[in-house]
Amino acid sequence: MNNALPLTKYHQIYLVLREQLQEGRFADGMPAEMLLARQFGVGRVTVRRALEQLVEEGLIVRVAGRGTWPTPAQPSKAEPPMVQGAPTRLTGLMGNIVSVSRHTTVKVLDWRVVDASASVAQALQLASGDKVRKAVRRRSSQEGPLSYITTYIPEHLATGFGRTELALKPVLQLLEESGVELGRARQTISARQADALVAAELDVAIGTALLDVRRLVFDAQDKPVQWLHGLYRPDRYEYQLEVSQVGSIDARISVKDTLQS
């Protein structure tokens, strides 16, 4: 436990366990309260409060006398069929993402092969436990830290590049250079508060509201090739969307110039 952080001990434990759950570390069940208490050097009551928080968020299921497990992944809803030949602005958005990325710098925080968690496997249409490449990067503009991005790529698609290339080029560009023909993408945007880890990387206070972007990219054959979870400082990043009366959509992202805002 980090006593210097302005967080209760149970909340620190909750944040650690939530990250481990997202990485699929407890597929066979979570350790007992007593073992977790020893691991974190706290009392069982503190561990129990952290587990209760995970239960409230629907991340784990606890059965008295039997144990604690991650909540089974829910089957994804069927996607609406793609209209063949319909015009799309995906290429423009992808090009915009790559273009904006070139005006920022990247620090690669993690680059390794991991077993796909249930949620990652479901998104990338893999079997749970299949190997994927996980990249964690912090992107910065001239004003400072901009985003904290976690990306998962099927392992066989990430053999042509490594840490050095990740620091110099956007993942979408690296995939294209590796022979992947990019197709469409599905993206959701919401909000999330910065936990201790992300707050330190983005140079914001713990609990600061961040833009939470999740993007699943498909190739031209409609196979998922990248699952991205990005946390962005809203004072340095914005998402613009224009919808016309006839239904066409033009989306763009931009890095804000905080010196002029």
C-alpha positions as CSV (number, residue, x, y, z in Angstrom):
1,M,0.0,0.0,0.0
2,N,1.1,3.5,-0.9
3,N,0.4,5.7,2.2
4,A,1.4,8.8,0.2
5,L,-1.7,8.4,-2.1
6,P,-4.9,10.3,-1.1
7,L,-6.8,7.0,-1.3
8,T,-8.1,4.7,1.3
9,K,-6.4,1.3,1.5
10,Y,-9.5,-0.6,0.3
11,H,-9.8,1.6,-2.8
12,Q,-6.1,1.1,-3.7
13,I,-6.7,-2.7,-3.4
14,Y,-9.9,-2.4,-5.5
15,L,-8.0,-0.6,-8.3
16,V,-5.3,-3.2,-8.4
17,L,-7.8,-6.1,-8.4
18,R,-9.9,-4.4,-11.1
19,E,-6.8,-4.1,-13.4
20,Q,-5.9,-7.7,-12.8
21,L,-9.5,-8.8,-13.6
22,Q,-9.3,-6.9,-16.8
23,E,-6.1,-8.8,-17.7
24,G,-7.9,-12.1,-17.0
25,R,-5.6,-13.2,-14.2
26,F,-8.3,-14.9,-12.1
27,A,-9.9,-17.2,-14.7
28,D,-9.8,-20.1,-12.2
29,G,-11.1,-18.0,-9.3
30,M,-9.7,-15.3,-7.0
31,P,-7.6,-16.0,-3.9
32,A,-9.4,-16.2,-0.5
33,E,-9.8,-13.0,1.6
34,M,-7.1,-14.2,4.0
35,L,-4.5,-14.7,1.2
36,L,-5.3,-11.3,-0.3
37,A,-5.0,-9.7,3.1
38,R,-1.5,-11.2,3.5
39,Q,-0.6,-10.1,0.0
40,F,-1.6,-6.5,0.6
41,G,-0.6,-6.3,4.2
42,V,-4.0,-5.3,5.5
43,G,-6.9,-6.7,7.5
44,R,-9.6,-8.9,6.0
45,V,-12.2,-6.2,6.6
46,T,-10.3,-3.9,4.2
47,V,-10.0,-6.7,1.5
48,R,-13.7,-7.5,2.0
49,R,-14.6,-3.8,1.3
50,A,-12.6,-3.8,-1.9
51,L,-14.3,-7.1,-3.0
52,E,-17.7,-5.6,-2.2
53,Q,-17.0,-2.7,-4.5
54,L,-16.1,-5.2,-7.3
55,V,-19.4,-7.0,-6.7
56,E,-21.3,-3.8,-6.9
57,E,-19.8,-3.0,-10.3
58,G,-20.7,-6.5,-11.5
59,L,-17.0,-7.5,-12.0
60,I,-17.0,-10.5,-9.7
61,V,-19.4,-13.1,-8.3
62,R,-19.1,-14.4,-4.7
63,V,-20.7,-17.6,-3.5
64,A,-20.5,-18.3,0.2
65,G,-18.4,-21.4,1.0
66,R,-17.4,-21.8,-2.6
67,G,-15.3,-18.8,-3.7
68,T,-15.1,-15.8,-5.9
69,W,-14.9,-15.6,-9.6
70,P,-14.9,-13.0,-12.4
71,T,-18.3,-12.4,-13.8
72,P,-18.8,-14.4,-17.0
73,A,-18.5,-12.4,-20.1
74,Q,-21.9,-11.6,-21.6
75,P,-22.5,-12.5,-25.2
76,S,-22.1,-9.4,-27.4
77,K,-25.2,-8.2,-29.2
78,A,-25.4,-8.9,-32.9
79,E,-24.1,-6.1,-35.0
80,P,-26.4,-4.6,-37.6
81,P,-25.5,-5.8,-41.1
82,M,-23.2,-3.6,-43.1
83,V,-24.8,-2.2,-46.2
84,Q,-22.6,-3.3,-49.1
85,G,-21.5,-0.4,-51.3
86,A,-22.7,2.2,-48.8
87,P,-20.4,5.2,-48.6
88,T,-18.3,5.4,-45.4
89,R,-16.0,8.1,-43.9
90,L,-14.0,5.6,-42.0
91,T,-10.9,6.1,-44.1
92,G,-11.1,9.8,-43.4
93,L,-11.3,9.3,-39.6
94,M,-8.5,6.7,-39.7
95,G,-6.3,9.1,-41.7
96,N,-7.1,11.9,-39.2
97,I,-6.1,9.7,-36.3
98,V,-2.8,8.8,-37.8
99,S,-2.2,12.5,-38.9
100,V,-2.9,13.8,-35.4
101,S,-0.7,11.1,-33.9
102,R,2.3,12.3,-35.9
103,H,2.3,15.6,-34.0
104,T,2.7,13.9,-30.6
105,T,5.3,11.9,-28.9
106,V,5.0,8.4,-27.4
107,K,6.5,6.6,-24.4
108,V,6.0,2.9,-24.5
109,L,5.2,1.7,-21.0
110,D,4.5,-1.9,-21.8
111,W,4.9,-4.3,-24.7
112,R,4.5,-8.0,-24.2
113,V,2.6,-11.1,-25.1
114,V,-0.3,-12.0,-22.7
115,D,-3.2,-14.4,-22.6
116,A,-6.3,-12.8,-23.9
117,S,-8.8,-12.2,-21.1
118,A,-12.5,-13.1,-21.8
119,S,-13.4,-9.6,-22.8
120,V,-10.4,-9.1,-25.1
121,A,-10.9,-12.5,-26.7
122,Q,-14.5,-11.7,-27.3
123,A,-13.7,-8.4,-28.9
124,L,-11.0,-9.8,-31.2
125,Q,-13.0,-13.0,-31.9
126,L,-10.4,-15.3,-30.3
127,A,-10.6,-18.1,-27.8
128,S,-10.1,-17.1,-24.2
129,G,-6.4,-17.5,-23.4
130,D,-5.1,-17.1,-27.0
131,K,-2.0,-15.0,-27.2
132,V,-2.2,-11.3,-27.9
133,R,0.2,-8.5,-27.9
134,K,-0.5,-5.8,-25.3
135,A,0.9,-2.3,-25.7
136,V,0.5,0.4,-23.1
137,R,1.6,3.9,-24.3
138,R,1.5,7.4,-23.0
139,R,1.1,10.0,-25.7
140,S,2.1,13.6,-25.2
141,S,1.6,16.9,-27.0
142,Q,3.8,20.0,-26.6
143,E,1.6,20.9,-23.6
144,G,2.3,17.6,-21.8
145,P,0.7,14.2,-21.3
146,L,-2.3,13.7,-23.5
147,S,-3.5,10.1,-23.3
148,Y,-3.0,6.7,-21.7
149,I,-3.7,4.0,-24.3
150,T,-3.9,0.2,-23.9
151,T,-4.0,-1.8,-27.1
152,Y,-4.5,-5.5,-27.8
153,I,-3.5,-7.0,-31.2
154,P,-3.7,-10.7,-32.2
155,E,-0.1,-12.0,-31.8
156,H,0.4,-13.1,-35.4
157,L,-0.3,-9.5,-36.6
158,A,2.3,-7.9,-34.4
159,T,5.5,-9.8,-35.4
160,G,6.8,-7.1,-37.8
161,F,7.3,-4.3,-35.2
162,G,8.3,-3.8,-31.6
163,R,8.9,-1.1,-29.0
164,T,11.1,1.1,-31.2
165,E,8.5,1.2,-34.0
166,L,5.6,1.8,-31.5
167,A,7.4,4.9,-30.2
168,L,7.7,6.3,-33.7
169,K,4.5,5.4,-35.5
170,P,0.8,4.9,-34.8
171,V,-0.4,1.3,-34.5
172,L,-2.7,1.7,-37.4
173,Q,0.2,2.7,-39.6
174,L,2.3,-0.2,-38.4
175,L,-0.5,-2.7,-39.1
176,E,-0.9,-1.3,-42.7
177,E,2.9,-1.6,-43.2
178,S,2.6,-5.2,-42.0
179,G,0.1,-5.9,-44.8
180,V,-3.2,-5.4,-43.0
181,E,-5.8,-3.7,-45.1
182,L,-7.9,-1.7,-42.7
183,G,-11.6,-1.6,-43.0
184,R,-14.2,-0.2,-40.6
185,A,-14.1,0.6,-36.9
186,R,-16.6,0.6,-34.0
187,Q,-16.0,3.2,-31.3
188,T,-17.7,4.3,-28.1
189,I,-16.9,7.3,-26.0
190,S,-17.8,7.8,-22.3
191,A,-16.1,9.2,-19.2
192,R,-14.1,7.7,-16.4
193,Q,-12.3,9.1,-13.3
194,A,-8.5,8.8,-13.2
195,D,-7.2,6.1,-10.8
196,A,-3.8,6.4,-9.1
197,L,-1.8,4.9,-12.0
198,V,-3.4,6.8,-14.8
199,A,-3.4,10.1,-12.8
200,A,0.4,9.8,-12.3
201,E,1.0,9.2,-16.1
202,L,-1.3,12.0,-17.3
203,D,-0.2,14.5,-14.6
204,V,-3.7,15.0,-13.2
205,A,-5.3,14.6,-9.8
206,I,-6.7,11.3,-8.8
207,G,-10.4,11.3,-9.7
208,T,-10.1,13.8,-12.6
209,A,-12.7,13.2,-15.3
210,L,-11.2,11.7,-18.5
211,L,-12.6,10.8,-21.9
212,D,-12.9,7.1,-22.1
213,V,-12.6,5.9,-25.7
214,R,-12.9,2.2,-26.8
215,R,-12.3,1.4,-30.4
216,L,-12.4,-1.9,-32.2
217,V,-10.8,-1.9,-35.7
218,F,-11.6,-4.4,-38.4
219,D,-9.7,-5.3,-41.6
220,A,-11.2,-5.3,-45.1
221,Q,-12.4,-8.9,-44.5
222,D,-14.3,-7.7,-41.3
223,K,-11.9,-9.5,-38.9
224,P,-11.0,-7.6,-35.7
225,V,-7.3,-6.6,-35.8
226,Q,-7.0,-4.1,-32.9
227,W,-8.9,-3.4,-29.7
228,L,-8.0,-0.1,-28.1
229,H,-8.9,1.5,-24.7
230,G,-7.8,5.1,-24.5
231,L,-8.1,7.5,-21.6
232,Y,-7.7,11.2,-22.7
233,R,-7.3,14.5,-20.9
234,P,-10.4,16.5,-22.1
235,D,-8.4,19.8,-21.8
236,R,-6.0,18.5,-24.5
237,Y,-8.1,16.3,-26.7
238,E,-11.5,16.6,-28.4
239,Y,-13.7,14.6,-30.7
240,Q,-15.8,16.4,-33.3
241,L,-18.8,14.9,-35.0
242,E,-20.9,16.3,-37.9
243,V,-24.1,14.6,-39.0
244,S,-26.0,15.8,-42.1
245,Q,-29.7,15.5,-42.7
246,V,-29.1,12.7,-45.3
247,G,-27.3,10.6,-42.8
248,S,-23.6,11.0,-43.7
249,I,-21.2,11.3,-40.8
250,D,-17.9,13.1,-40.6
251,A,-15.8,12.5,-37.5
252,R,-12.5,14.0,-36.5
253,I,-10.2,14.2,-33.5
254,S,-7.9,17.0,-32.6
255,V,-5.3,17.9,-30.0
256,K,-6.2,21.2,-28.3
257,D,-3.7,24.1,-28.1
258,T,-4.1,24.9,-24.5
259,L,-2.0,28.1,-24.9
260,Q,-4.7,29.6,-27.1
261,S,-7.7,28.2,-25.2
